[in-house]
Amino acid sequence: MSDTLATPPTTVTKLAAEALGTFLLVFGSIGTALFAATFGLADNGTPLGVGFVGVALAFGLTLMAGIYAWGNISGGHFNPAVTLGLAAAGRFSWKDAPAYIVAQFVGGAVGTTLLVLIGLFGPDDWLATAQDGGFASNGYGASSPGGFGLGAAIIAEVLFTAIFVLVILGVTHTKRGNGNVAGLSIGLTLVAIHLASIPIDNTSVNPARSLATALYGGIDALSQLWVFLVFPVVGGLLAGWLHRALFERVDLPPLQSEARVN
């Protein structure tokens, strides 16, 4: 049987993969946050919702699925901060970044739009309540789940996005990385980031995710959106430049590599 991937993917195919991967990430994870995070109680009073842990897992699992499904086509960025971080590290062309970012924003917006369509057929005023609650948007101050202020949101977004991009750059390195488990490592890192930072600002580390929810999150979400567009990008760029300066040209001699394995 012929290998359908023998021909390099076209630009249109890559952009479609980026849009689909971002759609999957946003639709699955934000859907979990909206529909399942705080879902009711059983007859015995046991919570049925998945809570922060379930939402964090949804982000990691959907990202992992997207990477394994479409990563070989587009690189599996699904995040403008990752795209720009890879460009800063010399792993991706700057000239291709704008088209990738547009595709990611479109994919994310389609994801939340479909969630809104589902909500239109929900019980009573479910959709209005979800939108009044911010539609799982990122926020600080009164919009922060834990009441954290603007400074905390800025620091968290820069640091957590930088950590995320550094992990991606490390596990996808052509010589030192391991392509078989890269998607798993990246997905689990995103889970850990959400476990730590959901209470701070509902965790962005991805401007496409932030824009997608803010579109339906009301005035407060839109007014605070700039933080979650700017500072994940700052973190991604810092990580890219740091990785390039410290690690990109470092190769271990064979004997040291063998010693590390043994």
N, C-alpha and C positions, 0 to 999 in steps of 0.2 A: 504494500500500500504506500503511495507516495506521501511524502512529508509536506503538509500544507504550509509549514513555516519555513520551507527551504528558501522561498523568496522573501527578502527583507520586507517588513511591514511598511506601508506607505505612511506619509504624514497624517493623512485622514484616518487611517486605521489606528495609529498611535493616539490621536486625539479622541477617537471614539472609545478606546480602551481607558483613557484617563477619565473621560466623562462617566463611563459605566462604573469604574472602580470607585469614584467619588460618590456617585449615586448610591451604590451598595453600602458604602460606609455611612452615609448620612441617613438613608432610608432605614437601615437596620438598627443603627445605634440610637438615633433620635426617636424612631418608632418605639424602641424599648423604653426610652426615658419617658415618653408621653403616655404610652398605653399600659406599660407593665411595671414601672418603677414603684408606684404606690397603689397598686391594684388591690383594693378591698381586704376583707377579712373572711376567713373560713368560719363555719358555725361555732367552732371552739375558740375563736378569737385569734387564731394563728394568721399572721400576715401572709397574703398571697403574692404581694408584689416582690419584685426582684431587688429593689433598693439600689444603693450606690454600687454594690458589688456586681449586680446583674448588669447595670448600665456600663460599668467599666469593662466587663467581659464582652458586652455587645460591641463596643468600639474595637477592642482588640481582635475579636473573632471575625468581624466583617472586614477589617483591614487585612487580616491574614488571608481570608478567602479571596479578596480582590487581588492580592499580590500573587497568589498561586494561580489564579485564573487568567490574569492579564498582565502580570509583571514582565513576562518574556516578550510582550508586544511593545509596551510603552516604557517599561522601567518601573511601573507601579508606584508612582509618586502619590497621586490622589490628594495633594496638599500643596498649595503655593509655597509655603515655608520650606517644604522639602525640596521642591523644584529649585528655588533660589539658593538654598543651602548647597545642593549638589553643584549648581553653577559656580558658586563661590569656591567650592573645593576643586574645581576643574574637572568634574565628572559629567557635566552637562553643558550644552551650548547655550550661552546667554541669548542668542538670537531666537532660539526655539522656546524660551521660557514664556514669553507673553501668550503664545497660542495654547500652551499647556495650562497656564493659569486660567485663561478664559474657559477652556474645556472643563476644568475642575469646578469653577464657579457655576457653570451651567448644570453640570451633573448634580451638584449639591442642591441647587435650587429646584431641580426636577424632583429630587427626593422629598424635600419638605412640601412641595406642592401636591404630590401624591398623598402625603400624610394628611394634608388639609382636605383633600377629596374624600378620603376615608372618614375623616372626622365629620364631614357634612352629613353622613348617614349614621352618626353615632347617637347615643342616648341623650335625650333632653338637650341641655346646653353644653355638651361636652366640648365642642370646638371653641365656643366663646370662653369657657372657663380656661381651656388650655392656652388660648391667646392672651387672656387677661393675666395668666401666670407667667407669661413671657415665652411660651412655646419652646421651652428648654434652651433658651438663648443664654449666652454668656453675659455676665454682669458683675458689677461691684457695688459696694454700698448697700442700699436697700435691695438691690437685685442679686446680691451675692447670697448663696445658700447659707453661708456661715457669718454673714455680716462683715466681710473683709472689704477694706477700702481700695481706692484707686492704686495706691502704691503697691499693695500686696498683689493686685492683679497684674500690674506691669512686671514686677519682679518674677512672679510665678510664670507668666507667659514666656518671658525671655529665657529663664533658666530651664524650664521643662521642655520647651521647644529645642533649645540647644542640646540638651541631653538626648532627646529623641533623634535629632539629626546626626549627632555624633555616633550613636548606636547604629543607625542606618549606614553611615559611611564606613564604619568598622566591619560590620557583618557582610557587607556587599563588596568589599575589596576583592579585586580579581585574583590576588595571590594569597592574602591572609584570611579572607572571608570563607564562608561555607554556604554556597548557594542552596544546598538542600534544606538547611534549617534557617536561612535568612528570614523568610516570611514568619516563621514561628517566633524567632527572637524579636523581630520588629513588632509583631502583634502583642506579645507578652509585655514588651516595654510600654506600649500604649496603654495596656491594662493597668500596669503599675502607676503610670503617670496619672491616670484618671482616679485611681484609688486614693492617691495623695492629694489631688488638686480639685476634685469636684466641689468640696465644701468652700473653696476659696472663690472661684468665679465660674463654676460649672464646666471648667476645662475647655479651652479652645485648642491651642497648639496647632490650629488649622484654620486659616482665614476663610476657606470655602465652607467649612462647617458653620462658622460663626455668621457669615452672611446669609446662609441658607435658612437658619432659624430666625435671625433678626428680621427677615422679610415678613414674617408672620407673628413676630413677638411684640409688636406695638411700639409706641414712641420711645419708651425708656430703652428698649433693646436697640433701636436704631440710633439713639443719641449716644449710646456707649459703644457702638460697634467699632469706632475708630481704634479703640484700644486693642481689639482682637483682630484687626486687620494689620496694624502696624507692628506690634511687639512680638507676635510669633515670627514675623518676617525678620525682625532684628535678631531674634534668637537663632533662626535658621542660618542667616548670613554669618553671624559670629561663629557658629559651629563649623560652617564650611571653611572659613578662613583659618580657624584654629586647627582643624584637621589637616588642611593643606600644608600649614606651616610645620606641624609636628610629625605627622604620620604618613602623608601621601607618598613620599619618596623614600620611606624607610622599608628596607627588605632585610629580613633576618638571614644570615649565612646558613647554609644547609646544616652544619653541625649544631648550631644553636636551635634551629627549627626542630631537629630530631630530639635534642635534649628537652625542649619544651613539651613535646609529645610524650616522651618517656617519663 
